[in-house]
Amino acid sequence: MPLPEVQGIIDAKDLQRTASTIAEWQLPNGMIPWFPGGHCDPWNHVEAAMALACTGHLDEAEAAYQWLLEMQLDDGPGAGGWHQYYLADGIEDPKFDANVIAYIATGVWHHWLMTRDRGFLEHMWASVDKAIEFVLRLQTSSGPILWARHEDGTPWSYALLTGSSSICHSLRCAIAIGEELGHDRPDWELSLAHLAHAIRTQPEGAFAPKERWAMDWYYPVLSGALDAENTFSYLETQREKFIIEGHGVRCVSDQDWVTAAETCECAMAYLIAGSQSDALTLFKGALEMRQEDGKCLTGLVHPGSISFPENECTTYTAAAIVLAADAISGSSPASSLFVDHSSLPDIIDIETVVKRRD
């Protein structure tokens, strides 16, 4: 299997070194914390597992998914889900974040694309099924999915555009898994249609206002919810607001703090929009945060390239760099997962459905 590398920018050996830092910090039970002694959230845990898989660390990736199986809740308000944050010896934040919970579907489909291991897919199906059912119980009548539930089961009162966009992609992966295994889920397809329609139209009040955050800008593109032909102009409308040219993407628009994870994700969004040159420029900016030992700083403050949080390197940042490199280079069998949504189940046009009913 070819390993990710971006010719002239970073080679396979260096990306392997970066992926190895994730494996180095993975706990014996499979959990992948942000950094040694830090917490773990299931979304970034899955992202790290995907990076491990596409660099040949399949045993470590599968240990990460096994940890998810063992930690998934069987009953109570969080049945089918996971808590927001875990520590090595317990739970740090007990709420249930819908986007975090849905992301297992993306990871499982990625691993299937990497390995074509049907046994793995079958082993994970029940977990994916329960997770998606948990998530869809938080969908509102207008399509968006509420952010989370409190530990007692009380739902949050609002939805997030970034989270709902990520769930849109995870839902397509979940439907793909179901189709591959012969488990059709037409109700998931309809839920996906309503969710994507809300993301595309963004009716007033559908999502909590988060205009300062870069993820709300590029995630509707990265998720595949928007029509592909309009994505470049969509991204360009806020480019100046979020991109520090030559360095990367601000996490929030009013702070000159560039993070490697957001920069890599945005690079993939520009790939979707058809701009390889913008994707490469952004990726080069993210590599400013990669250290000689392969570890990756979370972010830099400009001017001055000051590390913030100071000297913090994170597994999810390393994973974002590996996955972006794979997407740009087209190296692994799963390299197109985030940048070519045509291989995923189609999103039903909800307006067409409504017109047919009328």
matplotlib code that plots the C-alpha trace (Angstrom):
import matplotlib.pyplot as plt

x = [0.0, 1.5, 2.1, 1.0, 3.5, 3.3, 6.1, 8.4, 6.7, 6.9, 7.9, 6.4, 9.2, 8.4, 4.7, 5.3, 7.3, 4.4, 1.9, 4.3, 3.9, 0.2, 1.0, 3.6, 1.0, -1.8, -2.6, -2.5, -6.3, -6.5, -7.5, -5.7, -5.4, -4.6, -1.2, 0.2, -1.9, -4.5, -8.1, -9.5, -12.7, -14.1, -14.1, -10.4, -9.7, -11.3, -9.4, -6.2, -7.3, -7.8, -4.3, -2.8, -4.6, -3.5, 0.1, 0.1, -0.5, -3.6, -3.3, -3.2, -6.1, -8.2, -7.3, -8.7, -12.0, -12.1, -11.8, -14.8, -16.8, -15.9, -16.8, -20.1, -23.0, -25.7, -28.4, -29.5, -29.7, -26.5, -27.4, -25.6, -23.2, -20.0, -19.2, -17.6, -14.2, -12.4, -9.3, -7.1, -8.8, -12.4, -14.7, -13.8, -16.9, -20.1, -22.3, -23.1, -22.0, -24.0, -21.2, -18.6, -20.9, -21.7, -18.0, -17.5, -19.3, -16.7, -13.9, -15.4, -16.1, -12.5, -11.1, -13.2, -11.9, -8.4, -8.6, -11.7, -11.9, -15.6, -15.2, -14.2, -17.2, -19.6, -18.0, -18.5, -22.0, -24.0, -22.0, -22.5, -26.2, -26.7, -24.6, -26.5, -29.9, -28.7, -27.7, -31.0, -33.0, -31.6, -32.7, -35.2, -38.2, -36.5, -33.4, -30.5, -29.3, -29.0, -25.5, -25.7, -27.5, -26.6, -25.7, -29.3, -30.6, -31.8, -31.0, -29.1, -31.4, -29.4, -27.6, -24.2, -23.4, -20.0, -21.3, -24.4, -22.1, -19.8, -22.8, -24.0, -20.8, -20.9, -24.5, -23.5, -20.8, -23.2, -25.7, -22.8, -21.9, -25.5, -25.8, -22.6, -23.9, -27.4, -29.0, -30.9, -31.9, -34.4, -35.1, -31.4, -31.5, -34.5, -32.9, -29.8, -31.8, -33.5, -30.1, -28.3, -31.2, -30.9, -27.1, -27.6, -30.3, -29.3, -32.6, -32.5, -32.2, -31.4, -27.9, -26.3, -24.3, -20.6, -19.4, -16.1, -15.1, -13.4, -15.0, -18.5, -17.0, -15.5, -17.3, -20.4, -17.9, -15.8, -18.9, -20.1, -23.5, -23.1, -23.3, -19.8, -20.0, -20.5, -18.0, -15.0, -17.0, -18.5, -15.0, -13.6, -16.2, -14.6, -11.0, -9.6, -11.4, -10.0, -6.7, -3.4, -1.7, 1.4, 0.6, -2.8, -6.3, -7.2, -9.2, -11.3, -11.5, -10.4, -7.3, -4.2, -3.9, -3.4, -4.0, -2.7, -5.9, -8.2, -5.6, -5.5, -9.3, -9.6, -7.0, -9.2, -12.2, -10.3, -9.5, -13.3, -13.6, -11.2, -8.2, -5.2, -2.9, -4.8, -4.8, -1.1, -0.4, -2.5, -0.9, 2.5, 1.4, 0.2, 3.7, 5.1, 3.7, 5.4, 8.5, 11.6, 10.7, 7.4, 5.2, 2.9, 2.2, -1.5, -1.1, 1.1, 0.3, 1.3, 3.3, 6.2, 5.2, 4.7, 3.5, 0.1, -0.7, 3.0, 4.8, 1.6, 1.7, -1.4, -2.3, -5.3, -3.0, -0.6, -3.6, -5.0, -1.6, -1.4, -5.0, -4.6, -1.4, -3.2, -6.1, -3.8, -1.6, -4.4, -2.1, -4.3, -7.5, -9.4, -7.7, -10.8, -13.2, -13.1, -12.6, -14.7, -18.1, -19.4, -18.5, -20.8, -24.6, -26.4, -28.2, -31.9, -33.2, -35.7, -37.5, -38.1, -39.5, -41.9, -43.0, -43.8, -45.8, -47.8]
y = [0.0, 3.4, 5.7, 9.3, 11.9, 15.2, 15.4, 18.3, 19.2, 16.3, 12.7, 9.4, 8.9, 12.2, 11.6, 8.1, 9.8, 12.1, 9.2, 7.3, 10.1, 9.2, 5.6, 6.5, 8.4, 5.9, 4.1, 0.4, 0.2, 1.9, 5.3, 8.2, 11.3, 14.7, 14.5, 12.4, 13.0, 14.9, 14.1, 12.2, 13.0, 10.3, 12.7, 13.4, 9.8, 8.6, 11.2, 9.8, 6.3, 7.2, 8.7, 5.6, 3.4, 5.2, 5.1, 1.3, 1.3, -1.0, -2.8, 0.5, 1.9, -1.2, -1.0, 2.6, 1.3, -1.5, 1.1, 2.9, -0.4, -1.0, 2.6, 2.9, 3.3, 0.6, 2.3, 5.5, 9.0, 8.4, 4.9, 4.4, 7.3, 8.3, 11.1, 14.3, 13.9, 10.9, 10.7, 7.7, 6.9, 8.1, 10.7, 14.4, 15.8, 13.6, 15.4, 13.7, 15.6, 14.5, 15.3, 13.5, 10.4, 10.4, 10.4, 6.7, 6.1, 8.2, 6.3, 2.9, 3.6, 5.0, 1.8, -0.3, 1.7, 1.1, -2.6, -4.1, -6.1, -7.2, -8.8, -5.4, -3.8, -6.3, -6.1, -2.4, -2.2, -2.5, 0.3, 2.6, 1.8, 2.7, 5.8, 7.2, 6.4, 8.4, 11.4, 11.4, 11.6, 15.1, 16.2, 19.1, 19.3, 21.8, 19.6, 20.7, 18.5, 19.8, 20.0, 17.7, 16.2, 16.9, 13.9, 13.7, 13.5, 17.1, 18.3, 21.5, 24.2, 25.0, 23.4, 24.2, 24.6, 23.0, 20.1, 19.5, 19.7, 17.1, 14.9, 15.3, 13.6, 11.0, 10.1, 9.5, 7.2, 5.4, 4.9, 3.6, 1.0, -0.1, -0.5, -2.5, -4.9, -5.1, -2.9, -0.2, 2.8, 5.0, 7.0, 8.0, 9.0, 11.3, 12.7, 13.4, 15.2, 17.5, 18.2, 19.0, 21.3, 23.2, 23.6, 24.8, 27.3, 28.2, 29.7, 32.3, 30.8, 27.3, 27.4, 29.3, 32.3, 31.4, 33.6, 34.2, 30.5, 29.4, 26.0, 27.5, 29.0, 26.0, 23.0, 23.2, 22.7, 20.0, 18.0, 17.8, 19.5, 22.3, 22.0, 21.4, 24.0, 26.9, 26.0, 28.0, 31.3, 30.4, 30.0, 33.1, 35.4, 35.0, 34.1, 37.4, 37.1, 33.8, 33.2, 34.7, 34.4, 32.3, 30.9, 29.3, 29.6, 31.6, 29.5, 32.6, 35.7, 38.3, 36.5, 35.9, 32.4, 29.9, 26.3, 23.4, 21.4, 24.1, 24.9, 21.3, 20.9, 24.1, 22.8, 19.8, 22.2, 24.0, 20.7, 20.0, 23.5, 22.5, 24.7, 22.4, 25.5, 26.9, 23.5, 23.2, 26.7, 26.1, 22.7, 24.3, 26.7, 23.9, 22.3, 25.3, 23.6, 20.3, 19.7, 17.9, 14.9, 14.6, 16.0, 18.9, 22.1, 22.9, 26.5, 29.6, 33.3, 35.8, 37.9, 36.1, 32.4, 32.1, 28.7, 28.7, 26.9, 27.1, 24.1, 22.1, 19.2, 17.2, 13.9, 15.4, 18.0, 15.2, 13.3, 16.4, 16.8, 13.1, 13.1, 16.3, 14.9, 11.8, 13.7, 16.0, 13.2, 10.6, 8.0, 5.6, 3.8, 6.1, 9.4, 10.7, 10.3, 13.9, 15.5, 13.5, 12.9, 11.4, 7.9, 8.3, 7.8, 10.7, 13.3, 13.4, 16.8, 17.5, 20.1, 17.5, 15.2, 17.9, 18.7, 15.1, 14.8, 17.9]
z = [0.0, -1.0, 2.0, 1.9, 0.6, -1.1, -3.7, -3.2, 0.1, 2.5, 1.9, 3.2, 5.7, 7.5, 7.4, 8.9, 11.7, 12.4, 12.5, 14.8, 17.3, 17.5, 18.1, 20.7, 22.8, 22.4, 25.7, 26.1, 26.1, 22.7, 23.8, 22.0, 24.2, 22.8, 24.5, 27.4, 30.5, 28.5, 27.7, 24.8, 22.8, 20.5, 17.4, 17.5, 18.6, 15.4, 13.3, 14.9, 14.1, 10.4, 10.2, 11.8, 9.3, 6.2, 7.3, 7.9, 11.6, 11.2, 14.6, 16.4, 14.5, 15.2, 18.9, 18.8, 17.4, 19.9, 22.7, 21.3, 21.3, 24.9, 26.0, 24.1, 26.5, 26.5, 28.5, 30.1, 28.4, 26.5, 25.2, 21.9, 22.5, 24.3, 26.7, 25.5, 27.2, 28.8, 30.9, 31.3, 34.6, 34.0, 32.5, 32.4, 30.7, 30.8, 28.2, 24.9, 21.8, 18.7, 16.2, 18.3, 18.5, 14.8, 13.7, 14.3, 11.0, 9.1, 10.8, 10.2, 6.5, 6.1, 7.6, 5.3, 2.3, 3.6, 4.3, 2.6, 5.8, 5.9, 9.3, 10.7, 9.1, 10.4, 13.9, 14.0, 12.4, 15.6, 17.2, 14.2, 14.1, 17.8, 17.5, 14.5, 16.2, 19.2, 17.0, 15.0, 18.1, 18.4, 15.0, 14.9, 12.7, 10.4, 9.9, 12.1, 14.8, 18.3, 19.6, 22.6, 25.6, 29.2, 31.3, 32.5, 28.9, 28.6, 25.1, 24.4, 22.9, 19.8, 16.8, 15.5, 11.8, 12.0, 14.0, 11.8, 8.7, 10.0, 10.9, 7.3, 6.1, 8.9, 8.0, 4.4, 5.6, 7.9, 5.0, 2.9, 5.6, 5.9, 2.1, 2.0, 4.6, 3.3, 6.0, 4.2, 6.3, 4.3, 7.5, 7.7, 4.0, 4.7, 7.8, 5.8, 3.2, 5.8, 7.4, 4.2, 3.1, 6.3, 5.9, 2.3, 3.0, 6.6, 7.6, 10.3, 13.7, 12.5, 13.9, 16.7, 15.5, 15.3, 12.5, 14.2, 13.9, 10.7, 10.9, 10.3, 7.1, 5.5, 7.0, 4.8, 1.9, 3.6, 4.5, 0.9, 1.9, -0.7, -4.5, -5.7, -8.5, -6.0, -3.4, -4.6, -4.7, -1.3, 0.2, -1.4, 0.1, 3.5, 2.6, 3.8, 7.0, 8.0, 6.0, 6.9, 3.6, 3.7, 7.2, 7.3, 8.8, 11.9, 14.3, 15.0, 12.7, 15.3, 16.6, 14.5, 15.9, 13.1, 13.9, 11.8, 12.1, 10.8, 8.1, 6.9, 6.9, 4.9, 2.5, 1.8, 1.4, -1.3, -3.0, -3.1, -4.7, -7.4, -6.3, -5.9, -5.6, -2.7, -1.0, -1.4, -0.1, 3.0, 3.6, 3.5, 6.1, 8.3, 8.0, 9.8, 12.9, 12.3, 14.4, 13.4, 15.6, 13.7, 16.5, 15.5, 17.4, 17.9, 16.6, 16.1, 16.9, 14.2, 13.8, 15.3, 15.0, 18.7, 19.9, 21.6, 23.8, 24.5, 23.1, 22.9, 20.4, 19.8, 18.3, 16.4, 14.8, 13.6, 12.3, 10.4, 8.7, 7.7, 6.4, 4.4, 2.9, 1.9, 0.4, -1.6, -2.9, -3.5, -2.0, 0.0, -1.0, 1.4, 0.2, -1.5, 1.4, 2.4, -1.0, -3.5, -2.1, -5.3, -4.0, -1.1, -1.2, -2.9, -0.8, -1.7, -2.8, -0.1, -2.2, -4.9, -2.3, -1.0, -4.5, -5.3, -2.1, -3.1]

ax = plt.figure().add_subplot(projection="3d")
ax.plot(x, y, z, "-o")
ax.set_aspect("equal")
plt.show()
